[in-house]
Amino acid sequence: MSRIIIINGSPRKNGVDAAIAVMISEEFPKKGHSVEVVSICGMRIGGCLGCMACRKTGECVQDDDMKRIISKIRDSDMVVLMSPIYFGAETGQTKVVLDRFTSAFKAERPFGSVKASSVLLTCADKNGAAAYDATLRRILFEMKCLKIPEPDGGRIMGGLSPETVRDSPEVRDYINGLSKQLDR
């Protein structure tokens, strides 16, 4: 049984990202996997202080919810990072989480047992893949620097609403791709 953690960076509790996370949470247990969704909005996560203390200790000096997130990722086999695109980039909350991953940077295997990963960006624009490819590539690069196993190439989905997610072939294809990653 694999453990999957979904980091949902959307501030909308019932938005597109949440709807996709629910679909994954329903699908993967049928295949014997456990899924935990962590919605970072509303959590207490401070921005990186730039103090570099983590370079010495391997741990951030801030005592907030980020420590719990990193612990959950280390105990997982797959991490899925989701964020809507707001003003041309991931949400501010998602960016703070990515910045705070720096505290794990020095470790040989910063995220322990993670063997698969994915990045999913959603946006209102149906042509979002062309518009926001640079954002996706930057996040994939950051994950590679953190030695998170090569993401599946990531995905940008546009033009969805919470009501259309379940009927979307693109969402189904994405979920099937996640499953194939775990089977490797």
Secondary structure as a PSIPRED ss2 file (coil, helix, strand):
# PSIPRED VFORMAT (PSIPRED V4.0)

   1 M C   1.000  0.000  0.000
   2 S C   1.000  0.000  0.000
   3 R E   0.000  0.000  1.000
   4 I E   0.000  0.000  1.000
   5 I E   0.000  0.000  1.000
   6 I E   0.000  0.000  1.000
   7 I E   0.000  0.000  1.000
   8 N E   0.000  0.000  1.000
   9 G C   1.000  0.000  0.000
  10 S C   1.000  0.000  0.000
  11 P C   1.000  0.000  0.000
  12 R C   1.000  0.000  0.000
  13 K C   1.000  0.000  0.000
  14 N C   1.000  0.000  0.000
  15 G C   1.000  0.000  0.000
  16 V H   0.000  1.000  0.000
  17 D H   0.000  1.000  0.000
  18 A H   0.000  1.000  0.000
  19 A H   0.000  1.000  0.000
  20 I H   0.000  1.000  0.000
  21 A H   0.000  1.000  0.000
  22 V H   0.000  1.000  0.000
  23 M H   0.000  1.000  0.000
  24 I H   0.000  1.000  0.000
  25 S H   0.000  1.000  0.000
  26 E H   0.000  1.000  0.000
  27 E H   0.000  1.000  0.000
  28 F H   0.000  1.000  0.000
  29 P H   0.000  1.000  0.000
  30 K H   0.000  1.000  0.000
  31 K H   0.000  1.000  0.000
  32 G C   1.000  0.000  0.000
  33 H C   1.000  0.000  0.000
  34 S E   0.000  0.000  1.000
  35 V E   0.000  0.000  1.000
  36 E E   0.000  0.000  1.000
  37 V E   0.000  0.000  1.000
  38 V E   0.000  0.000  1.000
  39 S E   0.000  0.000  1.000
  40 I C   1.000  0.000  0.000
  41 C C   1.000  0.000  0.000
  42 G C   1.000  0.000  0.000
  43 M C   1.000  0.000  0.000
  44 R C   1.000  0.000  0.000
  45 I C   1.000  0.000  0.000
  46 G C   1.000  0.000  0.000
  47 G C   1.000  0.000  0.000
  48 C C   1.000  0.000  0.000
  49 L C   1.000  0.000  0.000
  50 G C   1.000  0.000  0.000
  51 C C   1.000  0.000  0.000
  52 M C   1.000  0.000  0.000
  53 A H   0.000  1.000  0.000
  54 C H   0.000  1.000  0.000
  55 R H   0.000  1.000  0.000
  56 K H   0.000  1.000  0.000
  57 T H   0.000  1.000  0.000
  58 G C   1.000  0.000  0.000
  59 E C   1.000  0.000  0.000
  60 C C   1.000  0.000  0.000
  61 V C   1.000  0.000  0.000
  62 Q C   1.000  0.000  0.000
  63 D C   1.000  0.000  0.000
  64 D C   1.000  0.000  0.000
  65 D H   0.000  1.000  0.000
  66 M H   0.000  1.000  0.000
  67 K H   0.000  1.000  0.000
  68 R H   0.000  1.000  0.000
  69 I H   0.000  1.000  0.000
  70 I H   0.000  1.000  0.000
  71 S H   0.000  1.000  0.000
  72 K H   0.000  1.000  0.000
  73 I H   0.000  1.000  0.000
  74 R H   0.000  1.000  0.000
  75 D C   1.000  0.000  0.000
  76 S C   1.000  0.000  0.000
  77 D C   1.000  0.000  0.000
  78 M E   0.000  0.000  1.000
  79 V E   0.000  0.000  1.000
  80 V E   0.000  0.000  1.000
  81 L E   0.000  0.000  1.000
  82 M E   0.000  0.000  1.000
  83 S E   0.000  0.000  1.000
  84 P E   0.000  0.000  1.000
  85 I E   0.000  0.000  1.000
  86 Y E   0.000  0.000  1.000
  87 F C   1.000  0.000  0.000
  88 G C   1.000  0.000  0.000
  89 A E   0.000  0.000  1.000
  90 E E   0.000  0.000  1.000
  91 T C   1.000  0.000  0.000
  92 G H   0.000  1.000  0.000
  93 Q H   0.000  1.000  0.000
  94 T H   0.000  1.000  0.000
  95 K H   0.000  1.000  0.000
  96 V H   0.000  1.000  0.000
  97 V H   0.000  1.000  0.000
  98 L H   0.000  1.000  0.000
  99 D H   0.000  1.000  0.000
 100 R H   0.000  1.000  0.000
 101 F H   0.000  1.000  0.000
 102 T H   0.000  1.000  0.000
 103 S H   0.000  1.000  0.000
 104 A H   0.000  1.000  0.000
 105 F C   1.000  0.000  0.000
 106 K C   1.000  0.000  0.000
 107 A C   1.000  0.000  0.000
 108 E C   1.000  0.000  0.000
 109 R C   1.000  0.000  0.000
 110 P C   1.000  0.000  0.000
 111 F C   1.000  0.000  0.000
 112 G C   1.000  0.000  0.000
 113 S C   1.000  0.000  0.000
 114 V C   1.000  0.000  0.000
 115 K C   1.000  0.000  0.000
 116 A E   0.000  0.000  1.000
 117 S E   0.000  0.000  1.000
 118 S E   0.000  0.000  1.000
 119 V E   0.000  0.000  1.000
 120 L E   0.000  0.000  1.000
 121 L E   0.000  0.000  1.000
 122 T E   0.000  0.000  1.000
 123 C E   0.000  0.000  1.000
 124 A C   1.000  0.000  0.000
 125 D C   1.000  0.000  0.000
 126 K C   1.000  0.000  0.000
 127 N C   1.000  0.000  0.000
 128 G H   0.000  1.000  0.000
 129 A H   0.000  1.000  0.000
 130 A H   0.000  1.000  0.000
 131 A H   0.000  1.000  0.000
 132 Y C   1.000  0.000  0.000
 133 D H   0.000  1.000  0.000
 134 A H   0.000  1.000  0.000
 135 T H   0.000  1.000  0.000
 136 L H   0.000  1.000  0.000
 137 R H   0.000  1.000  0.000
 138 R H   0.000  1.000  0.000
 139 I H   0.000  1.000  0.000
 140 L H   0.000  1.000  0.000
 141 F H   0.000  1.000  0.000
 142 E H   0.000  1.000  0.000
 143 M H   0.000  1.000  0.000
 144 K H   0.000  1.000  0.000
 145 C H   0.000  1.000  0.000
 146 L C   1.000  0.000  0.000
 147 K C   1.000  0.000  0.000
 148 I C   1.000  0.000  0.000
 149 P C   1.000  0.000  0.000
 150 E C   1.000  0.000  0.000
 151 P C   1.000  0.000  0.000
 152 D C   1.000  0.000  0.000
 153 G C   1.000  0.000  0.000
 154 G C   1.000  0.000  0.000
 155 R E   0.000  0.000  1.000
 156 I E   0.000  0.000  1.000
 157 M E   0.000  0.000  1.000
 158 G E   0.000  0.000  1.000
 159 G C   1.000  0.000  0.000
 160 L C   1.000  0.000  0.000
 161 S C   1.000  0.000  0.000
 162 P C   1.000  0.000  0.000
 163 E C   1.000  0.000  0.000
 164 T C   1.000  0.000  0.000
 165 V H   0.000  1.000  0.000
 166 R H   0.000  1.000  0.000
 167 D H   0.000  1.000  0.000
 168 S C   1.000  0.000  0.000
 169 P H   0.000  1.000  0.000
 170 E H   0.000  1.000  0.000
 171 V H   0.000  1.000  0.000
 172 R H   0.000  1.000  0.000
 173 D H   0.000  1.000  0.000
 174 Y H   0.000  1.000  0.000
 175 I H   0.000  1.000  0.000
 176 N H   0.000  1.000  0.000
 177 G H   0.000  1.000  0.000
 178 L H   0.000  1.000  0.000
 179 S H   0.000  1.000  0.000
 180 K H   0.000  1.000  0.000
 181 Q H   0.000  1.000  0.000
 182 L H   0.000  1.000  0.000
 183 D H   0.000  1.000  0.000
 184 R C   1.000  0.000  0.000
